[in-house]
Amino acid sequence: MEELFCFVAVEFPDDPNVVGLTYWYLCDFQGAKVGGRVTAPLGKHNNLQEGVIRKIEFTTEEKAPFPFQWIKRIKELK
């Protein structure tokens, strides 16, 4: 059986540069829920910002919603 990973789509409503956009992350923490707040790296400089989970998918590496080799990880659930 293939391993399932937790992927979360995060919106950063407090950042005017990316407001309304969502970004996919790998979440290694249990307890992630839609509407929950997270800390995640954003942009090419990976500045940590607080965002909101908008969608969650449990799927395999091959069916990841974003290329697995480039996906970033959630740093903290709030």
N, C-alpha and C positions, 0 to 999 in steps of 0.2 A: 504494500500500500504506500502511495506517495505521501510525503509529508505536506501538511497544510500549513500555510502561513497566514498571519493576520495582516491585511493591508488596510490602511485607513486613508481616506481623502480628507485633507485638512484645509480649511479656509482661514485666512489671516485678516479678519475684519478691521483690525486696528492699524493696518499698514496701507496707506493710501496708494502705494505703488502696485499692490496686488489685490486690492479689495474686489470681491466677486469671483476670484479665481480659486480653484482647488488644486492641491498638490498631493500626490500619492506618497505614502510612507509605509515602511515596514514597522509593525508594532510588536515588540517582544514582551509587552506587559499584559497581564490578564486584567480584565475589568474595563477595557476600552468600550465606550458606548457613544452612540450618536448624540451630539450636543455636549459631550464632555470636552474639557479643555486640556491641551497638551502643550509641551515645550518641544519645538522641533527646529532643526537647522533650515535656514531659508537662503536661497540665492547662492551665487558662486563663492561668496565668502563664508557661507554656512553660519551666519549670525543667528543665534538662538532667539526665537520669537514665540510668543504665546498665540495659539490658534485654537480653532474649534473643529472637532470631528464632524463631518457632514455625511460620511458613508463608510461602511465597513464591509470588507469582503474576505472570506476565508477561502483560499484557493492554493493551488500548487505553484511552484516556481515557474513552470512552463506557461501557466495561464495568468500570470501576474498582470495587473492593470497598467503597469509601467515596466520597462525593461529591468529585469531583476539586478543586473550587474551595476546599474546606475542609481538604484533606489536608495534613499536615505532612511535613517531610522529615527523614530520618536525617541527623544531623550528622557521625557518625564510625563506621566499622567498627573493632572492637577486634581 
